[in-house]
Amino acid sequence: MSFQELKEQSADELKQLLHETKRELWKVKFANQAGQLEDTSKIGKLRQKVARINTLASQRLEESEIEENGTGEANG
């Protein structure tokens, strides 16, 4: 899923997708440790997907803080 496709998701959909992706990542890591994973690049791809979702969530949070403050700067 591309970053643009993620942007089109609602907050609830992103939360669900993040949960599912983290669960899948855990399963893949477990399979890797057990020696049952053939495509080890899947770990990196899933980690990247988690990072994309977290980045988008962070951006949305920052945008909402800017809108609430009305100052153009996020308080951090």
C-alpha positions, 0 to 999 in steps of 0.5 A, a space after each residue: 500500500 502506497 503512502 498516497 493510499 494510506 492518506 485516503 484512509 480514515 483515522 479508524 481505518 489506519 488504526 485497524 491497519 496498524 494493528 493488523 500490520 503489527 500482528 503480521 510483523 510479529 508472526 513473520 518475525 516468529 516464523 523467521 526465528 523458527 526457520 520457517 520464513 522463506 522471504 525474509 524481505 517481508 520483515 523489512 517491508 512490514 516495518 516500513 509499512 508500520 513506519 508509514 502509518 505512524 508517520 501519517 498519524 503523526 502528521 495528522 496529529 500535528 495538523 490538528 494541533 495547528 488547527 486548534 491553536 490557530 497559530 501555525 505552529 504546533 506546541 510540542 
